[in-house]
């Protein structure tokens, strides 16, 4: 019989990410960022025999005193499907005493990934695949251990060509911080209108920059691409310990054929190498080279840098109330259809 899982609250500074991959999602600074925008953050330490770890648990309040919990990028478990499900069942039961009374499910977004074939774990009825993933389940990650020059032969020839083209067009890239965030946010406004996606408030990005000022092992860098006096594009990259993550990007509608996106990524990758990062995560892309996928161009762009295509299983839900969970997921599926189908056609 497996040993009992024991979980209890702990202070936010005690959080320790147990995975390099997307470890920033289990940090105190991410907890504080999410608390500023509608989530309640709880830090939990757990143990089972000799195994132990910590969890950032984010709690979202809903009407009528209800809510749900979300655990991003954790726990990282090297277990088979049956053992993992048994552990998550025991952990969820233990967390029930920590979560608010009206919390009717937990959404787990585990960091474990496969390379190559995209396969889902064969969980039983205890865990159900969520209607929506919160973090991108598929991404491209570059191995930086051998330096930037070693990456060039792995890149697609079109990617190398576009990097050189941006240089020939005299696109210049500047590294900045929160002082230039208003310029980037205007690009972001243009991008969301063009792509028909939601626009986060300016304060979300501003607070994240300010939050990271006090962090000794993490920082945000804003990269802006210019041609002459025209601001063409910009990206926000998080440097967290040994990992760099391309979090946000935006572009104008002018001189897009000058390939500013390639210039920005090339500069950020080089800076990540110099900072001692071991991985550069391009953070989200389609799972395969399907030419009919609505984001097929994004797949070609990100895989063109020659990284490893990683597949996570995405979000999985553990329900405490079948009735409330069924109603919520029906609403969530409708919201997903609205944003991904109807809204983009109108």
N, C-alpha and C positions, 0 to 999 in steps of 0.2 A: 504494500500500500504506500502511495506517495505521501511524503511528509506534508503537514498542513502549511498553507500559505498564511503568513501573518503580515498585515499592513497597518500602518499608523501614520498620522500626520507628522510632518517635520518642517522646519523653516525653509523658505524658498532658497536661501543661499546654499542649502545642503544638496540641491539638485546636481546630479552628475550624469551627463549623457553617457549611456553605455554603448554608443555606436558613433563612429566617425561620420557615417553617412547621414546627413541632415541632422546632426547632433544639436544644431542651434535651436531646434524646436523643443528641446528639453532643457533649456537654460533659464536662469532667473530673469535675464533681460527680456526674453520672449514672453515670459509670464507677465512681467510688468507692462509690456506693450499690449498684450491682449486684454489685460485688466482695464486699460484706459479706453477700450473700445467694446465694452459690453459683455466681457467674460469675467467670471470669477476664477481665480487661480488657486489651486491647492497643491502643495508639495506632499508627496507620500513616499515613505520608505517601506520596502517589502523584503521579506526573506522567506526562503523555503529550504530548510536544512542548511547546507553550506552556500547555497545561492542567495544573492541579495542584490538589490538595486534601488533606484529611486524613480519616481514618475511625476511628471508635471501633468496634472489633471485639470482641464479647462471645463468650466461648467457654464452652460448657457441657460438663462432663465427664459421661460415661455409663459404665456398667459395662464391664469387659473392656478398659479402656484406650481406649475409643472416645469420640467427642464430635462436636459440631457447632459452627459459628460463626454468629453472628447480627449483622447490621449494620443497626441501626435508623435510619430517616430519612436514609439516604445510600446511594449518592451521588446528588446532584441533577444530572441531565443533560438538557440541551435537545437531544436527539438523536432521530432517527427510530427506529422499532423495530429495524430491521436494524443500524444503527450502534450503538445502545445495547446490543444483545445481543452484538455483536462486542467492544465495550468491556468488558462484564461478563465475557465469556469470557476475555479477555486479563488482566483484573484478577484473576479467580479463579485462573488459572494462576500468576500472580505471587505471590498470597497463599499458595499451597500451600507455599512455602518458609518462610513465617512461622508458619503454623498447626501445632499439634501433629501428630505422625505419625498418630494415630488419628482425626483429624478427617475425617469422610466426606462432609460437605456444608456449604455456606454458605447461609444464608437471608438474602436481601436484602429490606428493607422500605423502598422508595424513597419520598421525600416528594412527588414530582411528582403533580399532581392534575388532574382535569377538573371542569368545572362543568356541571351539567345532565345530559347522558347519561352513564351509567356504562358505560365501555368498558374492556376488558382488552387489553393489548398482544398482538400476534400473534407471540409468541416461538416458536422452533422447539423441537426436543428438548433443546437445551442448558439451557434454563431451564424448570422446571415449576412450575405454580401449587401453592403449599403447601396441604396439607390444612387447616391452621389459620392464621389471621392472628393475629399477636401484638399489634400496634397496631390500633386500630379503623380500617378502611379508609374509612369514611364519617363525615362530621362536619359541623357547622354552625359557620361562622366569621363573627363580626360585624366590620364595618369601623368602627373607632372614630375615624377621622380627623376627622370632622365633629362629634364630641362626642355626649354622651348624649341631648340633646334631639332631635337629628336622627335618632336611632334609633327614637324613640317612634312616629312615623307609619308606620314600616316594620313594626312589630310587629303581630301579629294582634290584633284588637280584644279577643278573649278573654284574651290575655296581658296587655294593658293593664288590663283589668278585674280580673284576679286580683292584679296588683301593687297596684292601689288597694284591693282587698278586704283584702289583708294589712295595709295601713295602717289601714283602718277597724277591723279586729279588734285593733289595737294590738300587732301582732307587731313586736318590736324585734330588730334585728340588731346583734351585737357582733363586732368584729374582735379576734382573739386570736392566740395562738401556741401553742407546745408546752405551756405551763402548763395549758391547757384540753384537751389532747389526750385525756386519760383520759375526759372527758365525751363527747367525740365518738366515741371508740372504743366506748363502750357503745351509742351509736346505731348504729354500724357493725355490732355484734354482732346487734342487733335486725333490721337490714336484711338481713343475710346469711341469717338464719334465715327471714325472711319470703319472700325471693326465691330461696331455695335455691341460693346461690352460695357460693364458697369464701371463707373468712375469713383474710385475711393476718394474720401476727403483729403485735402492737402495736409491737414493736421496728422493724418496717419503716418505719412512719410516723414514729416518734420519731427514728430515725436520719436520715431525709430532712430533717426540720426542723433537726437539729443540723448536718448537712452543709452546709446552705445559709446558716448563720449567718456563715460565713467568705467567702461569695461577694459580690463588690462589685456585680454586675449582676443578681443573682437573689435572690428571697425567696419564702417560702411564707407565706400568710395563711390562718388558720382562721376562717371565719365561722360564727357560731352564732345560730340564730333562737329567740327565747323568746316565750312568752306568759305574763305574770305570772311565776310561778316554774317553769313547765314548759319544759324544753328540748325543742323540737319537731324541729329538723333542723340539719344542719351541712354545710358544703362546705369543701374544701381547694383553694385556687387558687394556682398558680405564676405569679409575675411574672418573666419572663425577657427582659431587654432590651426590645424593642418588642412583645412578645407576652405575653398573659395566657392561661393554660390552666386550665380547670376540670378538675381531676384526679380528685377523689374526692368522693362525696356519701353522706349517710346520713340517715335520718329515724326518728322514733319512730312508734308506732301511735296516738298521741292527737292530736286537733285538726288532723288533716290537711286538713280543709276550711277551715282558716285560711290556707291557701296559703303556708306558710313557704318552700317551694322558690322561689317567685316573688320573695319579698322578698329571699332570699339572693342570687339571681342579679342582681337589680336593683342591690343594693349593691355586689357585686363588679364589675359592669360599670362603674358610676360610678367606683369606685376605680381601675379600669384606665385609664379616660379621664384621670383626674387624675394618674396615674403616667406619662402620656405613651405608653401602649401604642397601637399602631396596629391590633391585632387582638385579639379575644377568642374563643378556641376553646372551644366547648362539648364537644368531645372525645368523639365517638362517638355515632352514632345509626343506625337502620335506613336503607337506601339509598333508600327510596321510601315513599310514603303508602299502603302496603298495609294495609288494615284487618285482615287476617288474620295479620299479622306479630305474633309474641309480644311485641314491644316497640313496638307501634303507638302506645301512649300516650307513650312516650319521644320518638318522632318528632314528635308533635304539640306536646309541651312544648318541645323544642329549636328546631324550625323556627318556633315561635310568636314567637320573639324577632327574627325578620326577617332572619336572616343568610343567607349564601351556603352552599348545600349543595354540599360538595366530595366528590368520589369519587377515592380512590386505587386503584391496582390491587392493593394488599395485598402479601402476602409471596410471594416467588418463590425457588425453590431451585436451586442449582447443585451437582450431585452429583459426588463424586470416586469413589464406589463404588456401582454400581447395586444390588448385592446388599444391602449394609447399608442403603442409602437406602430401598429397597423395603420391607424388614422394618420399619424405623423408622416410615415413613409409614403402614403398615397399623396399627401400634400406636397411632399418633397419631390416626388416623381413628376408631379404637375409643374412645379416650379422649374425643374430641370428642362422639361419640354419647352416651357415658355422662353427660357433664356437661350437654349441651344438651337431651337427650331423656329418657333413663331417669330420671336423678336428679330432674329437675323434676316428673316424674309420680308420684314415690313419696315 
